[in-house]
Amino acid sequence: MITIDMTLPMQIINIFILMMVLNVILYRPIRKILIERKEKLDGLATDVENYKKNAQLRVEEFDNKMNDARRTAKAEFDGARASATAAGNEKLAEIRAEADTAKADQMATVASEFAAAQKELTGKIDDFAGEMAGKILGRAV
């Protein structure tokens, strides 16, 4: 049975004193440590988010620069290819022109030699005919 005497208020006072002492010695420092830890974790979480955003921005920036570099390189490559093709076509045209000129010169030379040979042989037709007739007949004509 519970008896109400002087020990009950003493126990209540002891419990309050114990609560105050524990509050000062144990609970406040632990709460302070927990609050500091929570603030630190919140700060770290914010830093992590900022780092992720910065990393994402840098990746996007890198991708944009790579795309720009690819476009620039492709444009330069296409320009170089076009200039090389143009230079090749120009050189080919020069070579064809030289070949056509040389061909025309050779054809003119052959035509003039043919005409000279024809003229020379035309003048000797009678002599050749006489020689051939002489050889066929076996006597001089």
C-alpha positions as YAML, in Angstrom:
chain: A
units: angstrom
residues:
- id: 1
  name: MET
  ca: [0.00, 0.00, 0.00]
- id: 2
  name: ILE
  ca: [1.10, 3.56, -0.61]
- id: 3
  name: THR
  ca: [1.46, 5.72, 2.38]
- id: 4
  name: ILE
  ca: [1.71, 9.41, 2.07]
- id: 5
  name: ASP
  ca: [4.35, 10.64, 4.37]
- id: 6
  name: MET
  ca: [7.44, 12.77, 4.16]
- id: 7
  name: THR
  ca: [9.25, 10.44, 1.74]
- id: 8
  name: LEU
  ca: [6.81, 11.06, -1.11]
- id: 9
  name: PRO
  ca: [7.56, 14.78, -1.44]
- id: 10
  name: MET
  ca: [11.28, 13.98, -1.03]
- id: 11
  name: GLN
  ca: [11.08, 11.48, -3.87]
- id: 12
  name: ILE
  ca: [9.27, 14.04, -6.04]
- id: 13
  name: ILE
  ca: [11.96, 16.64, -5.26]
- id: 14
  name: ASN
  ca: [14.67, 14.03, -5.98]
- id: 15
  name: ILE
  ca: [13.05, 13.27, -9.35]
- id: 16
  name: PHE
  ca: [12.92, 17.00, -10.26]
- id: 17
  name: ILE
  ca: [16.54, 17.49, -9.19]
- id: 18
  name: LEU
  ca: [17.54, 14.40, -11.20]
- id: 19
  name: MET
  ca: [15.66, 15.73, -14.22]
- id: 20
  name: MET
  ca: [17.39, 19.13, -13.95]
- id: 21
  name: VAL
  ca: [20.82, 17.55, -13.51]
- id: 22
  name: LEU
  ca: [20.25, 15.12, -16.37]
- id: 23
  name: ASN
  ca: [18.92, 17.95, -18.48]
- id: 24
  name: VAL
  ca: [22.06, 20.03, -17.87]
- id: 25
  name: ILE
  ca: [24.56, 17.16, -18.05]
- id: 26
  name: LEU
  ca: [23.05, 14.83, -20.62]
- id: 27
  name: TYR
  ca: [20.02, 16.05, -22.55]
- id: 28
  name: ARG
  ca: [21.15, 19.58, -23.53]
- id: 29
  name: PRO
  ca: [24.58, 18.48, -24.87]
- id: 30
  name: ILE
  ca: [22.99, 15.60, -26.77]
- id: 31
  name: ARG
  ca: [20.30, 17.89, -28.21]
- id: 32
  name: LYS
  ca: [22.99, 20.44, -29.09]
- id: 33
  name: ILE
  ca: [25.05, 17.72, -30.83]
- id: 34
  name: LEU
  ca: [21.97, 16.46, -32.70]
- id: 35
  name: ILE
  ca: [21.03, 20.00, -33.81]
- id: 36
  name: GLU
  ca: [24.61, 20.67, -34.96]
- id: 37
  name: ARG
  ca: [24.68, 17.35, -36.80]
- id: 38
  name: LYS
  ca: [21.36, 18.13, -38.48]
- id: 39
  name: GLU
  ca: [22.59, 21.59, -39.51]
- id: 40
  name: LYS
  ca: [25.82, 20.07, -40.84]
- id: 41
  name: LEU
  ca: [23.92, 17.42, -42.81]
- id: 42
  name: ASP
  ca: [21.56, 20.04, -44.20]
- id: 43
  name: GLY
  ca: [24.56, 22.14, -45.23]
- id: 44
  name: LEU
  ca: [26.21, 19.12, -46.82]
- id: 45
  name: ALA
  ca: [22.99, 18.24, -48.65]
- id: 46
  name: THR
  ca: [22.83, 21.80, -49.99]
- id: 47
  name: ASP
  ca: [26.48, 21.60, -51.05]
- id: 48
  name: VAL
  ca: [25.85, 18.27, -52.77]
- id: 49
  name: GLU
  ca: [22.90, 19.73, -54.66]
- id: 50
  name: ASN
  ca: [25.02, 22.73, -55.71]
- id: 51
  name: TYR
  ca: [27.83, 20.43, -56.84]
- id: 52
  name: LYS
  ca: [25.38, 18.30, -58.82]
- id: 53
  name: LYS
  ca: [23.94, 21.39, -60.49]
- id: 54
  name: ASN
  ca: [27.44, 22.68, -61.27]
- id: 55
  name: ALA
  ca: [28.46, 19.28, -62.62]
- id: 56
  name: GLN
  ca: [25.35, 19.15, -64.81]
- id: 57
  name: LEU
  ca: [26.01, 22.68, -66.09]
- id: 58
  name: ARG
  ca: [29.62, 21.79, -66.85]
- id: 59
  name: VAL
  ca: [28.57, 18.64, -68.68]
- id: 60
  name: GLU
  ca: [26.10, 20.66, -70.75]
- id: 61
  name: GLU
  ca: [28.75, 23.32, -71.40]
- id: 62
  name: PHE
  ca: [31.23, 20.62, -72.40]
- id: 63
  name: ASP
  ca: [28.67, 19.04, -74.74]
- id: 64
  name: ASN
  ca: [27.92, 22.42, -76.30]
- id: 65
  name: LYS
  ca: [31.61, 23.12, -76.82]
- id: 66
  name: MET
  ca: [32.14, 19.66, -78.30]
- id: 67
  name: ASN
  ca: [29.21, 20.17, -80.68]
- id: 68
  name: ASP
  ca: [30.58, 23.58, -81.67]
- id: 69
  name: ALA
  ca: [34.02, 22.07, -82.20]
- id: 70
  name: ARG
  ca: [32.52, 19.28, -84.30]
- id: 71
  name: ARG
  ca: [30.60, 21.78, -86.40]
- id: 72
  name: THR
  ca: [33.69, 23.94, -86.85]
- id: 73
  name: ALA
  ca: [35.85, 20.94, -87.74]
- id: 74
  name: LYS
  ca: [33.24, 19.67, -90.20]
- id: 75
  name: ALA
  ca: [32.98, 23.11, -91.81]
- id: 76
  name: GLU
  ca: [36.75, 23.36, -92.10]
- id: 77
  name: PHE
  ca: [36.96, 19.82, -93.45]
- id: 78
  name: ASP
  ca: [34.23, 20.52, -96.00]
- id: 79
  name: GLY
  ca: [35.97, 23.76, -96.99]
- id: 80
  name: ALA
  ca: [39.30, 21.98, -97.37]
- id: 81
  name: ARG
  ca: [37.64, 19.21, -99.37]
- id: 82
  name: ALA
  ca: [35.90, 21.76, -101.60]
- id: 83
  name: SER
  ca: [39.12, 23.71, -102.19]
- id: 84
  name: ALA
  ca: [41.03, 20.48, -102.88]
- id: 85
  name: THR
  ca: [38.34, 19.36, -105.31]
- id: 86
  name: ALA
  ca: [38.37, 22.75, -107.01]
- id: 87
  name: ALA
  ca: [42.16, 22.69, -107.24]
- id: 88
  name: GLY
  ca: [42.06, 19.14, -108.60]
- id: 89
  name: ASN
  ca: [39.41, 20.08, -111.16]
- id: 90
  name: GLU
  ca: [41.41, 23.14, -112.16]
- id: 91
  name: LYS
  ca: [44.59, 21.09, -112.55]
- id: 92
  name: LEU
  ca: [42.67, 18.45, -114.51]
- id: 93
  name: ALA
  ca: [41.27, 21.15, -116.79]
- id: 94
  name: GLU
  ca: [44.79, 22.49, -117.37]
- id: 95
  name: ILE
  ca: [46.09, 19.01, -118.17]
- id: 96
  name: ARG
  ca: [43.16, 18.38, -120.53]
- id: 97
  name: ALA
  ca: [43.77, 21.72, -122.24]
- id: 98
  name: GLU
  ca: [47.46, 20.87, -122.65]
- id: 99
  name: ALA
  ca: [46.58, 17.40, -123.94]
- id: 100
  name: ASP
  ca: [44.04, 18.85, -126.38]
- id: 101
  name: THR
  ca: [46.61, 21.40, -127.57]
- id: 102
  name: ALA
  ca: [49.26, 18.70, -127.98]
- id: 103
  name: LYS
  ca: [46.73, 16.46, -129.77]
- id: 104
  name: ALA
  ca: [45.74, 19.31, -132.10]
- id: 105
  name: ASP
  ca: [49.41, 20.06, -132.81]
- id: 106
  name: GLN
  ca: [50.12, 16.39, -133.53]
- id: 107
  name: MET
  ca: [47.01, 16.09, -135.71]
- id: 108
  name: ALA
  ca: [48.11, 19.19, -137.63]
- id: 109
  name: THR
  ca: [51.60, 17.73, -138.03]
- id: 110
  name: VAL
  ca: [50.22, 14.38, -139.17]
- id: 111
  name: ALA
  ca: [47.81, 16.12, -141.56]
- id: 112
  name: SER
  ca: [50.60, 18.25, -143.04]
- id: 113
  name: GLU
  ca: [52.89, 15.21, -143.36]
- id: 114
  name: PHE
  ca: [50.02, 13.27, -144.95]
- id: 115
  name: ALA
  ca: [49.36, 16.09, -147.38]
- id: 116
  name: ALA
  ca: [53.07, 16.35, -148.21]
- id: 117
  name: ALA
  ca: [53.36, 12.59, -148.67]
- id: 118
  name: GLN
  ca: [50.19, 12.54, -150.77]
- id: 119
  name: LYS
  ca: [51.46, 15.39, -152.92]
- id: 120
  name: GLU
  ca: [54.84, 13.71, -153.33]
- id: 121
  name: LEU
  ca: [53.29, 10.35, -154.13]
- id: 122
  name: THR
  ca: [50.74, 11.92, -156.49]
- id: 123
  name: GLY
  ca: [53.60, 13.33, -158.50]
- id: 124
  name: LYS
  ca: [55.26, 9.91, -158.71]
- id: 125
  name: ILE
  ca: [52.13, 7.91, -159.62]
- id: 126
  name: ASP
  ca: [53.08, 7.74, -163.25]
- id: 127
  name: ASP
  ca: [56.59, 6.52, -162.40]
- id: 128
  name: PHE
  ca: [55.22, 3.87, -160.03]
- id: 129
  name: ALA
  ca: [52.63, 2.75, -162.55]
- id: 130
  name: GLY
  ca: [55.34, 2.35, -165.17]
- id: 131
  name: GLU
  ca: [57.59, 0.39, -162.86]
- id: 132
  name: MET
  ca: [54.77, -1.90, -161.81]
- id: 133
  name: ALA
  ca: [53.67, -2.48, -165.36]
- id: 134
  name: GLY
  ca: [57.28, -3.27, -166.24]
- id: 135
  name: LYS
  ca: [57.57, -5.76, -163.44]
- id: 136
  name: ILE
  ca: [54.27, -7.40, -164.25]
- id: 137
  name: LEU
  ca: [54.97, -7.59, -167.95]
- id: 138
  name: GLY
  ca: [58.59, -8.37, -167.47]
- id: 139
  name: ARG
  ca: [59.73, -5.69, -169.84]
- id: 140
  name: ALA
  ca: [60.17, -1.93, -169.83]
- id: 141
  name: VAL
  ca: [57.15, 0.08, -170.79]
...
